[in-house]
């Protein structure tokens, strides 16, 4: 019997596991299945919708226009097949670029001079799609940090045409200006955690709302132990960048209460810890790292 929660990220890796184990039949189970549910802890899942604010909406719209413009050029080369580039996602562009690369040996009609142009266009769409995703799911600060790192990493060679556009320069300037404000999901997360611990929220210094994600989700489940427990999850699309989490303890009138906050976005962990550390010593956050990297062990650290 082979049991696996994550057999692989694609069909080839899953097939490799099946072949290596000599599996002739595959069965799928979830916690709702009748032969599994009796052994699962009861839980209550509450979805909390966090509406986007207005300040970053024009920035996101400008990124969408830039993304559509680059995607239109790829449509002319017939290497992509959708006009609504903002709804495609960066992984789709990555896969399309791989398909283009694999088709080159059989493509006799494409001029050689067009190949580097197409690669540059793909890099620009992947870059812009990632910026758009960062704006909507992480906020302006994370988006601005990503832009700085990406430009510094490759010197902006494949992004040179994009960086020279006045529209992009305006977007980057606006991201830097808005980056100092708190993301709406972070404020809502803080409210949920404080409510769980029965604490009052401290006023923020110079707080301003920013455009945020479309929604986030939170779930609370009795832990079955003394002092209760809970879990808040970042409900955005997993992107393979790891599954880190923040654990927080609080002294609730003689009983220790705990909460675990999971996030698929590793870069947000430090921001979550910083947010909760404002409430020390009532709340003591700690960081632990998930299994985002193959062979990486579990690490703990943080306040204590």
C-alpha positions as protocol buffer text, in pm:
chain_id: "A"
residue {
  index: 1
  type: UNK
  ca { x: 0 y: 0 z: 0 }
}
residue {
  index: 2
  type: UNK
  ca { x: 141 y: 338 z: -97 }
}
residue {
  index: 3
  type: UNK
  ca { x: -1 y: 648 z: 73 }
}
residue {
  index: 4
  type: UNK
  ca { x: 91 y: 994 z: -47 }
}
residue {
  index: 5
  type: UNK
  ca { x: -52 y: 1342 z: 2 }
}
residue {
  index: 6
  type: UNK
  ca { x: 175 y: 1496 z: -262 }
}
residue {
  index: 7
  type: UNK
  ca { x: 287 y: 1231 z: -513 }
}
residue {
  index: 8
  type: UNK
  ca { x: 410 y: 1494 z: -758 }
}
residue {
  index: 9
  type: UNK
  ca { x: 347 y: 1834 z: -910 }
}
residue {
  index: 10
  type: UNK
  ca { x: 288 y: 1708 z: -1265 }
}
residue {
  index: 11
  type: UNK
  ca { x: 170 y: 1401 z: -1452 }
}
residue {
  index: 12
  type: UNK
  ca { x: 521 y: 1276 z: -1527 }
}
residue {
  index: 13
  type: UNK
  ca { x: 633 y: 1275 z: -1163 }
}
residue {
  index: 14
  type: UNK
  ca { x: 311 y: 1102 z: -1055 }
}
residue {
  index: 15
  type: UNK
  ca { x: 359 y: 840 z: -1325 }
}
residue {
  index: 16
  type: UNK
  ca { x: 715 y: 786 z: -1204 }
}
residue {
  index: 17
  type: UNK
  ca { x: 591 y: 708 z: -853 }
}
residue {
  index: 18
  type: UNK
  ca { x: 331 y: 466 z: -993 }
}
residue {
  index: 19
  type: UNK
  ca { x: 592 y: 292 z: -1205 }
}
residue {
  index: 20
  type: UNK
  ca { x: 853 y: 265 z: -929 }
}
residue {
  index: 21
  type: UNK
  ca { x: 605 y: 117 z: -683 }
}
residue {
  index: 22
  type: UNK
  ca { x: 452 y: -118 z: -939 }
}
residue {
  index: 23
  type: UNK
  ca { x: 105 y: 22 z: -872 }
}
residue {
  index: 24
  type: UNK
  ca { x: -179 y: -130 z: -1073 }
}
residue {
  index: 25
  type: UNK
  ca { x: -466 y: 63 z: -913 }
}
residue {
  index: 26
  type: UNK
  ca { x: -487 y: 416 z: -773 }
}
residue {
  index: 27
  type: UNK
  ca { x: -752 y: 524 z: -521 }
}
residue {
  index: 28
  type: UNK
  ca { x: -824 y: 878 z: -409 }
}
residue {
  index: 29
  type: UNK
  ca { x: -958 y: 969 z: -67 }
}
residue {
  index: 30
  type: UNK
  ca { x: -1061 y: 1293 z: 99 }
}
residue {
  index: 31
  type: UNK
  ca { x: -1175 y: 1367 z: 451 }
}
residue {
  index: 32
  type: UNK
  ca { x: -1537 y: 1364 z: 333 }
}
residue {
  index: 33
  type: UNK
  ca { x: -1523 y: 998 z: 224 }
}
residue {
  index: 34
  type: UNK
  ca { x: -1720 y: 767 z: 457 }
}
residue {
  index: 35
  type: UNK
  ca { x: -1424 y: 539 z: 524 }
}
residue {
  index: 36
  type: UNK
  ca { x: -1204 y: 835 z: 622 }
}
residue {
  index: 37
  type: UNK
  ca { x: -1437 y: 1083 z: 796 }
}
residue {
  index: 38
  type: UNK
  ca { x: -1473 y: 882 z: 1123 }
}
residue {
  index: 39
  type: UNK
  ca { x: -1100 y: 928 z: 1183 }
}
residue {
  index: 40
  type: UNK
  ca { x: -1091 y: 1305 z: 1111 }
}
residue {
  index: 41
  type: UNK
  ca { x: -1123 y: 1573 z: 1375 }
}
residue {
  index: 42
  type: UNK
  ca { x: -1434 y: 1785 z: 1354 }
}
residue {
  index: 43
  type: UNK
  ca { x: -1374 y: 2132 z: 1223 }
}
residue {
  index: 44
  type: UNK
  ca { x: -1559 y: 2443 z: 1121 }
}
residue {
  index: 45
  type: UNK
  ca { x: -1449 y: 2632 z: 810 }
}
residue {
  index: 46
  type: UNK
  ca { x: -1545 y: 2998 z: 776 }
}
residue {
  index: 47
  type: UNK
  ca { x: -1456 y: 3185 z: 457 }
}
residue {
  index: 48
  type: UNK
  ca { x: -1382 y: 3551 z: 523 }
}
residue {
  index: 49
  type: UNK
  ca { x: -1395 y: 3774 z: 218 }
}
residue {
  index: 50
  type: UNK
  ca { x: -1158 y: 4071 z: 221 }
}
residue {
  index: 51
  type: UNK
  ca { x: -1264 y: 4328 z: -33 }
}
residue {
  index: 52
  type: UNK
  ca { x: -995 y: 4514 z: -227 }
}
residue {
  index: 53
  type: UNK
  ca { x: -941 y: 4879 z: -144 }
}
residue {
  index: 54
  type: UNK
  ca { x: -926 y: 5151 z: -404 }
}
residue {
  index: 55
  type: UNK
  ca { x: -575 y: 5295 z: -387 }
}
residue {
  index: 56
  type: UNK
  ca { x: -406 y: 5016 z: -585 }
}
residue {
  index: 57
  type: UNK
  ca { x: -688 y: 4947 z: -826 }
}
residue {
  index: 58
  type: UNK
  ca { x: -556 y: 5192 z: -1092 }
}
residue {
  index: 59
  type: UNK
  ca { x: -209 y: 5036 z: -1060 }
}
residue {
  index: 60
  type: UNK
  ca { x: -346 y: 4686 z: -1119 }
}
residue {
  index: 61
  type: UNK
  ca { x: -545 y: 4813 z: -1417 }
}
residue {
  index: 62
  type: UNK
  ca { x: -228 y: 4968 z: -1564 }
}
residue {
  index: 63
  type: UNK
  ca { x: -44 y: 4636 z: -1526 }
}
residue {
  index: 64
  type: UNK
  ca { x: -334 y: 4460 z: -1700 }
}
residue {
  index: 65
  type: UNK
  ca { x: -309 y: 4699 z: -1996 }
}
residue {
  index: 66
  type: UNK
  ca { x: 67 y: 4639 z: -2023 }
}
residue {
  index: 67
  type: UNK
  ca { x: 14 y: 4264 z: -2000 }
}
residue {
  index: 68
  type: UNK
  ca { x: -250 y: 4270 z: -2272 }
}
residue {
  index: 69
  type: UNK
  ca { x: -19 y: 4469 z: -2498 }
}
residue {
  index: 70
  type: UNK
  ca { x: 265 y: 4217 z: -2468 }
}
residue {
  index: 71
  type: UNK
  ca { x: 24 y: 3925 z: -2501 }
}
residue {
  index: 72
  type: UNK
  ca { x: -115 y: 4076 z: -2823 }
}
residue {
  index: 73
  type: UNK
  ca { x: 231 y: 4051 z: -2979 }
}
residue {
  index: 74
  type: UNK
  ca { x: 253 y: 3685 z: -2879 }
}
residue {
  index: 75
  type: UNK
  ca { x: -88 y: 3632 z: -3038 }
}
residue {
  index: 76
  type: UNK
  ca { x: 53 y: 3766 z: -3364 }
}
residue {
  index: 77
  type: UNK
  ca { x: 323 y: 3499 z: -3348 }
}
residue {
  index: 78
  type: UNK
  ca { x: 52 y: 3241 z: -3269 }
}
residue {
  index: 79
  type: UNK
  ca { x: 231 y: 3108 z: -2964 }
}
residue {
  index: 80
  type: UNK
  ca { x: -55 y: 3190 z: -2724 }
}
residue {
  index: 81
  type: UNK
  ca { x: -427 y: 3151 z: -2779 }
}
residue {
  index: 82
  type: UNK
  ca { x: -606 y: 3379 z: -2530 }
}
residue {
  index: 83
  type: UNK
  ca { x: -674 y: 3753 z: -2537 }
}
residue {
  index: 84
  type: UNK
  ca { x: -765 y: 3789 z: -2167 }
}
residue {
  index: 85
  type: UNK
  ca { x: -406 y: 3776 z: -2049 }
}
residue {
  index: 86
  type: UNK
  ca { x: -496 y: 3898 z: -1700 }
}
residue {
  index: 87
  type: UNK
  ca { x: -695 y: 3577 z: -1640 }
}
residue {
  index: 88
  type: UNK
  ca { x: -432 y: 3337 z: -1772 }
}
residue {
  index: 89
  type: UNK
  ca { x: -181 y: 3336 z: -1486 }
}
residue {
  index: 90
  type: UNK
  ca { x: 196 y: 3322 z: -1495 }
}
residue {
  index: 91
  type: UNK
  ca { x: 219 y: 2943 z: -1491 }
}
residue {
  index: 92
  type: UNK
  ca { x: 23 y: 2925 z: -1815 }
}
residue {
  index: 93
  type: UNK
  ca { x: 272 y: 3162 z: -1978 }
}
residue {
  index: 94
  type: UNK
  ca { x: 558 y: 2950 z: -1844 }
}
residue {
  index: 95
  type: UNK
  ca { x: 402 y: 2639 z: -1996 }
}
residue {
  index: 96
  type: UNK
  ca { x: 338 y: 2818 z: -2326 }
}
residue {
  index: 97
  type: UNK
  ca { x: 703 y: 2921 z: -2342 }
}
residue {
  index: 98
  type: UNK
  ca { x: 809 y: 2560 z: -2283 }
}
residue {
  index: 99
  type: UNK
  ca { x: 574 y: 2446 z: -2560 }
}
residue {
  index: 100
  type: UNK
  ca { x: 723 y: 2707 z: -2793 }
}
residue {
  index: 101
  type: UNK
  ca { x: 1074 y: 2590 z: -2708 }
}
residue {
  index: 102
  type: UNK
  ca { x: 991 y: 2225 z: -2771 }
}
residue {
  index: 103
  type: UNK
  ca { x: 827 y: 2310 z: -3106 }
}
residue {
  index: 104
  type: UNK
  ca { x: 1127 y: 2498 z: -3247 }
}
residue {
  index: 105
  type: UNK
  ca { x: 1295 y: 2196 z: -3414 }
}
residue {
  index: 106
  type: UNK
  ca { x: 981 y: 2131 z: -3620 }
}
residue {
  index: 107
  type: UNK
  ca { x: 899 y: 2496 z: -3693 }
}
residue {
  index: 108
  type: UNK
  ca { x: 1064 y: 2567 z: -4026 }
}
residue {
  index: 109
  type: UNK
  ca { x: 858 y: 2876 z: -4110 }
}
residue {
  index: 110
  type: UNK
  ca { x: 967 y: 3089 z: -3814 }
}
residue {
  index: 111
  type: UNK
  ca { x: 1252 y: 3329 z: -3883 }
}
residue {
  index: 112
  type: UNK
  ca { x: 1551 y: 3288 z: -3654 }
}
residue {
  index: 113
  type: UNK
  ca { x: 1550 y: 3659 z: -3575 }
}
residue {
  index: 114
  type: UNK
  ca { x: 1202 y: 3623 z: -3424 }
}
residue {
  index: 115
  type: UNK
  ca { x: 1302 y: 3359 z: -3169 }
}
residue {
  index: 116
  type: UNK
  ca { x: 1479 y: 3590 z: -2917 }
}
residue {
  index: 117
  type: UNK
  ca { x: 1197 y: 3844 z: -2957 }
}
residue {
  index: 118
  type: UNK
  ca { x: 940 y: 3580 z: -2864 }
}
residue {
  index: 119
  type: UNK
  ca { x: 1145 y: 3470 z: -2563 }
}
residue {
  index: 120
  type: UNK
  ca { x: 1167 y: 3830 z: -2445 }
}
residue {
  index: 121
  type: UNK
  ca { x: 791 y: 3873 z: -2486 }
}
residue {
  index: 122
  type: UNK
  ca { x: 728 y: 3558 z: -2284 }
}
residue {
  index: 123
  type: UNK
  ca { x: 960 y: 3682 z: -2010 }
}
residue {
  index: 124
  type: UNK
  ca { x: 770 y: 4010 z: -2003 }
}
residue {
  index: 125
  type: UNK
  ca { x: 431 y: 3838 z: -1975 }
}
residue {
  index: 126
  type: UNK
  ca { x: 557 y: 3613 z: -1695 }
}
residue {
  index: 127
  type: UNK
  ca { x: 701 y: 3916 z: -1517 }
}
residue {
  index: 128
  type: UNK
  ca { x: 384 y: 4126 z: -1552 }
}
residue {
  index: 129
  type: UNK
  ca { x: 157 y: 3835 z: -1455 }
}
residue {
  index: 130
  type: UNK
  ca { x: 365 y: 3785 z: -1140 }
}
residue {
  index: 131
  type: UNK
  ca { x: 348 y: 4157 z: -1058 }
}
residue {
  index: 132
  type: UNK
  ca { x: -29 y: 4150 z: -1102 }
}
residue {
  index: 133
  type: UNK
  ca { x: -58 y: 3844 z: -879 }
}
residue {
  index: 134
  type: UNK
  ca { x: 161 y: 4007 z: -614 }
}
residue {
  index: 135
  type: UNK
  ca { x: -49 y: 4325 z: -617 }
}
residue {
  index: 136
  type: UNK
  ca { x: -376 y: 4138 z: -573 }
}
residue {
  index: 137
  type: UNK
  ca { x: -262 y: 3875 z: -324 }
}
residue {
  index: 138
  type: UNK
  ca { x: 27 y: 4034 z: -132 }
}
residue {
  index: 139
  type: UNK
  ca { x: 3 y: 4409 z: -178 }
}
residue {
  index: 140
  type: UNK
  ca { x: 222 y: 4688 z: -309 }
}
residue {
  index: 141
  type: UNK
  ca { x: 526 y: 4624 z: -89 }
}
residue {
  index: 142
  type: UNK
  ca { x: 569 y: 4263 z: -200 }
}
residue {
  index: 143
  type: UNK
  ca { x: 511 y: 4361 z: -562 }
}
residue {
  index: 144
  type: UNK
  ca { x: 772 y: 4639 z: -542 }
}
residue {
  index: 145
  type: UNK
  ca { x: 1021 y: 4404 z: -373 }
}
residue {
  index: 146
  type: UNK
  ca { x: 969 y: 4146 z: -648 }
}
residue {
  index: 147
  type: UNK
  ca { x: 1030 y: 4407 z: -918 }
}
residue {
  index: 148
  type: UNK
  ca { x: 1355 y: 4522 z: -758 }
}
residue {
  index: 149
  type: UNK
  ca { x: 1485 y: 4167 z: -716 }
}
residue {
  index: 150
  type: UNK
  ca { x: 1387 y: 4060 z: -1067 }
}
residue {
  index: 151
  type: UNK
  ca { x: 1549 y: 4361 z: -1232 }
}
residue {
  index: 152
  type: UNK
  ca { x: 1866 y: 4321 z: -1024 }
}
residue {
  index: 153
  type: UNK
  ca { x: 1884 y: 3947 z: -1093 }
}
residue {
  index: 154
  type: UNK
  ca { x: 1910 y: 3958 z: -1470 }
}
residue {
  index: 155
  type: UNK
  ca { x: 1995 y: 4322 z: -1521 }
}
residue {
  index: 156
  type: UNK
  ca { x: 1661 y: 4371 z: -1692 }
}
residue {
  index: 157
  type: UNK
  ca { x: 1795 y: 4249 z: -2028 }
}
residue {
  index: 158
  type: UNK
  ca { x: 1481 y: 4063 z: -2134 }
}
residue {
  index: 159
  type: UNK
  ca { x: 1264 y: 4336 z: -1976 }
}
residue {
  index: 160
  type: UNK
  ca { x: 1445 y: 4632 z: -2132 }
}
residue {
  index: 161
  type: UNK
  ca { x: 1166 y: 4724 z: -2374 }
}
residue {
  index: 162
  type: UNK
  ca { x: 911 y: 4709 z: -2094 }
}
residue {
  index: 163
  type: UNK
  ca { x: 1121 y: 4913 z: -1851 }
}
residue {
  index: 164
  type: UNK
  ca { x: 1154 y: 5196 z: -2104 }
}
residue {
  index: 165
  type: UNK
  ca { x: 779 y: 5246 z: -2136 }
}
residue {
  index: 166
  type: UNK
  ca { x: 636 y: 5549 z: -1952 }
}
residue {
  index: 167
  type: UNK
  ca { x: 336 y: 5339 z: -1845 }
}
residue {
  index: 168
  type: UNK
  ca { x: 562 y: 5094 z: -1664 }
}
residue {
  index: 169
  type: UNK
  ca { x: 767 y: 5371 z: -1502 }
}
residue {
  index: 170
  type: UNK
  ca { x: 443 y: 5516 z: -1364 }
}
residue {
  index: 171
  type: UNK
  ca { x: 340 y: 5174 z: -1229 }
}
residue {
  index: 172
  type: UNK
  ca { x: 672 y: 5123 z: -1054 }
}
residue {
  index: 173
  type: UNK
  ca { x: 667 y: 5468 z: -898 }
}
residue {
  index: 174
  type: UNK
  ca { x: 314 y: 5408 z: -767 }
}
residue {
  index: 175
  type: UNK
  ca { x: 413 y: 5070 z: -622 }
}
residue {
  index: 176
  type: UNK
  ca { x: 699 y: 5232 z: -431 }
}
residue {
  index: 177
  type: UNK
  ca { x: 466 y: 5502 z: -298 }
}
residue {
  index: 178
  type: UNK
  ca { x: 200 y: 5254 z: -183 }
}
residue {
  index: 179
  type: UNK
  ca { x: 445 y: 4997 z: -46 }
}
residue {
  index: 180
  type: UNK
  ca { x: 452 y: 5146 z: 303 }
}
residue {
  index: 181
  type: UNK
  ca { x: 83 y: 5079 z: 367 }
}
residue {
  index: 182
  type: UNK
  ca { x: -60 y: 4769 z: 533 }
}
residue {
  index: 183
  type: UNK
  ca { x: -230 y: 4509 z: 317 }
}
residue {
  index: 184
  type: UNK
  ca { x: -604 y: 4466 z: 396 }
}
residue {
  index: 185
  type: UNK
  ca { x: -563 y: 4091 z: 445 }
}
residue {
  index: 186
  type: UNK
  ca { x: -301 y: 4156 z: 712 }
}
residue {
  index: 187
  type: UNK
  ca { x: -535 y: 4386 z: 901 }
}
residue {
  index: 188
  type: UNK
  ca { x: -817 y: 4132 z: 881 }
}
residue {
  index: 189
  type: UNK
  ca { x: -584 y: 3853 z: 991 }
}
residue {
  index: 190
  type: UNK
  ca { x: -481 y: 4059 z: 1293 }
}
residue {
  index: 191
  type: UNK
  ca { x: -846 y: 4111 z: 1385 }
}
residue {
  index: 192
  type: UNK
  ca { x: -919 y: 3737 z: 1363 }
}
residue {
  index: 193
  type: UNK
  ca { x: -618 y: 3644 z: 1578 }
}
residue {
  index: 194
  type: UNK
  ca { x: -696 y: 3906 z: 1842 }
}
residue {
  index: 195
  type: UNK
  ca { x: -1058 y: 3795 z: 1853 }
}
residue {
  index: 196
  type: UNK
  ca { x: -943 y: 3435 z: 1900 }
}
residue {
  index: 197
  type: UNK
  ca { x: -724 y: 3538 z: 2194 }
}
residue {
  index: 198
  type: UNK
  ca { x: -981 y: 3781 z: 2335 }
}
residue {
  index: 199
  type: UNK
  ca { x: -752 y: 4082 z: 2303 }
}
residue {
  index: 200
  type: UNK
  ca { x: -813 y: 4438 z: 2190 }
}
residue {
  index: 201
  type: UNK
  ca { x: -651 y: 4578 z: 1878 }
}
residue {
  index: 202
  type: UNK
  ca { x: -386 y: 4846 z: 1913 }
}
residue {
  index: 203
  type: UNK
  ca { x: -415 y: 5153 z: 1687 }
}
residue {
  index: 204
  type: UNK
  ca { x: -181 y: 5151 z: 1387 }
}
residue {
  index: 205
  type: UNK
  ca { x: 52 y: 5440 z: 1323 }
}
residue {
  index: 206
  type: UNK
  ca { x: -21 y: 5611 z: 991 }
}
residue {
  index: 207
  type: UNK
  ca { x: -233 y: 5325 z: 866 }
}
residue {
  index: 208
  type: UNK
  ca { x: -380 y: 5360 z: 519 }
}
residue {
  index: 209
  type: UNK
  ca { x: -583 y: 5113 z: 320 }
}
residue {
  index: 210
  type: UNK
  ca { x: -441 y: 4962 z: 6 }
}
residue {
  index: 211
  type: UNK
  ca { x: -580 y: 4758 z: -278 }
}
residue {
  index: 212
  type: UNK
  ca { x: -580 y: 4399 z: -167 }
}
residue {
  index: 213
  type: UNK
  ca { x: -666 y: 4047 z: -272 }
}
residue {
  index: 214
  type: UNK
  ca { x: -1003 y: 3933 z: -390 }
}
residue {
  index: 215
  type: UNK
  ca { x: -1057 y: 3721 z: -80 }
}
residue {
  index: 216
  type: UNK
  ca { x: -890 y: 3526 z: 194 }
}
residue {
  index: 217
  type: UNK
  ca { x: -1019 y: 3239 z: 400 }
}
residue {
  index: 218
  type: UNK
  ca { x: -996 y: 3151 z: 764 }
}
residue {
  index: 219
  type: UNK
  ca { x: -1090 y: 2835 z: 945 }
}
residue {
  index: 220
  type: UNK
  ca { x: -1123 y: 2776 z: 1315 }
}
residue {
  index: 221
  type: UNK
  ca { x: -1121 y: 2428 z: 1459 }
}
residue {
  index: 222
  type: UNK
  ca { x: -1133 y: 2317 z: 1822 }
}
residue {
  index: 223
  type: UNK
  ca { x: -805 y: 2152 z: 1904 }
}
residue {
  index: 224
  type: UNK
  ca { x: -945 y: 1907 z: 2150 }
}
residue {
  index: 225
  type: UNK
  ca { x: -683 y: 2013 z: 2405 }
}
residue {
  index: 226
  type: UNK
  ca { x: -687 y: 2251 z: 2697 }
}
residue {
  index: 227
  type: UNK
  ca { x: -705 y: 2611 z: 2592 }
}
residue {
  index: 228
  type: UNK
  ca { x: -855 y: 2555 z: 2248 }
}
residue {
  index: 229
  type: UNK
  ca { x: -687 y: 2626 z: 1920 }
}
residue {
  index: 230
  type: UNK
  ca { x: -742 y: 2754 z: 1571 }
}
residue {
  index: 231
  type: UNK
  ca { x: -608 y: 2795 z: 1223 }
}
residue {
  index: 232
  type: UNK
  ca { x: -607 y: 3080 z: 974 }
}
residue {
  index: 233
  type: UNK
  ca { x: -514 y: 3003 z: 619 }
}
residue {
  index: 234
  type: UNK
  ca { x: -402 y: 3220 z: 332 }
}
residue {
  index: 235
  type: UNK
  ca { x: -649 y: 3089 z: 74 }
}
residue {
  index: 236
  type: UNK
  ca { x: -477 y: 3199 z: -246 }
}
residue {
  index: 237
  type: UNK
  ca { x: -357 y: 2975 z: -524 }
}
residue {
  index: 238
  type: UNK
  ca { x: -56 y: 2766 z: -424 }
}
residue {
  index: 239
  type: UNK
  ca { x: 245 y: 2858 z: -630 }
}
residue {
  index: 240
  type: UNK
  ca { x: 506 y: 2611 z: -521 }
}
residue {
  index: 241
  type: UNK
  ca { x: 698 y: 2867 z: -317 }
}
residue {
  index: 242
  type: UNK
  ca { x: 664 y: 2673 z: 7 }
}
residue {
  index: 243
  type: UNK
  ca { x: 412 y: 2630 z: 284 }
}
residue {
  index: 244
  type: UNK
  ca { x: 550 y: 2825 z: 578 }
}
residue {
  index: 245
  type: UNK
  ca { x: 352 y: 2909 z: 888 }
}
residue {
  index: 246
  type: UNK
  ca { x: 349 y: 3121 z: 1201 }
}
residue {
  index: 247
  type: UNK
  ca { x: 248 y: 2978 z: 1536 }
}
residue {
  index: 248
  type: UNK
  ca { x: 140 y: 3213 z: 1813 }
}
residue {
  index: 249
  type: UNK
  ca { x: 82 y: 3150 z: 2182 }
}
residue {
  index: 250
  type: UNK
  ca { x: -111 y: 3372 z: 2420 }
}
residue {
  index: 251
  type: UNK
  ca { x: -181 y: 3364 z: 2790 }
}
residue {
  index: 252
  type: UNK
  ca { x: -559 y: 3357 z: 2817 }
}
residue {
  index: 253
  type: UNK
  ca { x: -631 y: 3388 z: 3187 }
}
residue {
  index: 254
  type: UNK
  ca { x: -418 y: 3099 z: 3305 }
}
residue {
  index: 255
  type: UNK
  ca { x: -473 y: 2879 z: 2999 }
}
residue {
  index: 256
  type: UNK
  ca { x: -241 y: 2886 z: 2699 }
}
residue {
  index: 257
  type: UNK
  ca { x: -421 y: 2942 z: 2369 }
}
residue {
  index: 258
  type: UNK
  ca { x: -259 y: 2875 z: 2035 }
}
residue {
  index: 259
  type: UNK
  ca { x: -321 y: 2957 z: 1671 }
}
residue {
  index: 260
  type: UNK
  ca { x: -138 y: 2845 z: 1356 }
}
residue {
  index: 261
  type: UNK
  ca { x: -137 y: 3072 z: 1050 }
}
residue {
  index: 262
  type: UNK
  ca { x: -49 y: 2899 z: 725 }
}
residue {
  index: 263
  type: UNK
  ca { x: 62 y: 3088 z: 417 }
}
residue {
  index: 264
  type: UNK
  ca { x: 164 y: 2960 z: 75 }
}
residue {
  index: 265
  type: UNK
  ca { x: 363 y: 3280 z: 21 }
}
residue {
  index: 266
  type: UNK
  ca { x: 694 y: 3255 z: 205 }
}
residue {
  index: 267
  type: UNK
  ca { x: 769 y: 3627 z: 171 }
}
residue {
  index: 268
  type: UNK
  ca { x: 467 y: 3716 z: 385 }
}
residue {
  index: 269
  type: UNK
  ca { x: 587 y: 3525 z: 692 }
}
residue {
  index: 270
  type: UNK
  ca { x: 807 y: 3809 z: 820 }
}
residue {
  index: 271
  type: UNK
  ca { x: 522 y: 4056 z: 776 }
}
residue {
  index: 272
  type: UNK
  ca { x: 284 y: 3832 z: 973 }
}
residue {
  index: 273
  type: UNK
  ca { x: 538 y: 3795 z: 1254 }
}
residue {
  index: 274
  type: UNK
  ca { x: 599 y: 4170 z: 1262 }
}
residue {
  index: 275
  type: UNK
  ca { x: 225 y: 4232 z: 1282 }
}
residue {
  index: 276
  type: UNK
  ca { x: 176 y: 3993 z: 1575 }
}
residue {
  index: 277
  type: UNK
  ca { x: 489 y: 4105 z: 1760 }
}
residue {
  index: 278
  type: UNK
  ca { x: 317 y: 4439 z: 1817 }
}
residue {
  index: 279
  type: UNK
  ca { x: 104 y: 4256 z: 2074 }
}
residue {
  index: 280
  type: UNK
  ca { x: 392 y: 4102 z: 2272 }
}
residue {
  index: 281
  type: UNK
  ca { x: 409 y: 3979 z: 2543 }
}
residue {
  index: 282
  type: UNK
  ca { x: 39 y: 3892 z: 2514 }
}
residue {
  index: 283
  type: UNK
  ca { x: 109 y: 3714 z: 2184 }
}
residue {
  index: 284
  type: UNK
  ca { x: 439 y: 3538 z: 2111 }
}
residue {
  index: 285
  type: UNK
  ca { x: 477 y: 3445 z: 1741 }
}
residue {
  index: 286
  type: UNK
  ca { x: 714 y: 3173 z: 1620 }
}
residue {
  index: 287
  type: UNK
  ca { x: 804 y: 3069 z: 1266 }
}
residue {
  index: 288
  type: UNK
  ca { x: 830 y: 2718 z: 1131 }
}
residue {
  index: 289
  type: UNK
  ca { x: 913 y: 2621 z: 774 }
}
residue {
  index: 290
  type: UNK
  ca { x: 713 y: 2373 z: 571 }
}
residue {
  index: 291
  type: UNK
  ca { x: 837 y: 2129 z: 312 }
}
residue {
  index: 292
  type: UNK
  ca { x: 867 y: 2378 z: 27 }
}
residue {
  index: 293
  type: UNK
  ca { x: 1209 y: 2250 z: -80 }
}
residue {
  index: 294
  type: UNK
  ca { x: 1294 y: 1887 z: -149 }
}
residue {
  index: 295
  type: UNK
  ca { x: 1513 y: 1746 z: 125 }
}
residue {
  index: 296
  type: UNK
  ca { x: 1479 y: 2052 z: 345 }
}
residue {
  index: 297
  type: UNK
  ca { x: 1419 y: 1985 z: 710 }
}
residue {
  index: 298
  type: UNK
  ca { x: 1178 y: 2156 z: 940 }
}
residue {
  index: 299
  type: UNK
  ca { x: 1313 y: 2463 z: 1114 }
}
residue {
  index: 300
  type: UNK
  ca { x: 1180 y: 2655 z: 1411 }
}
residue {
  index: 301
  type: UNK
  ca { x: 1272 y: 2991 z: 1543 }
}
residue {
  index: 302
  type: UNK
  ca { x: 1147 y: 3331 z: 1640 }
}
residue {
  index: 303
  type: UNK
  ca { x: 1034 y: 3483 z: 1965 }
}
residue {
  index: 304
  type: UNK
  ca { x: 1011 y: 3291 z: 2285 }
}
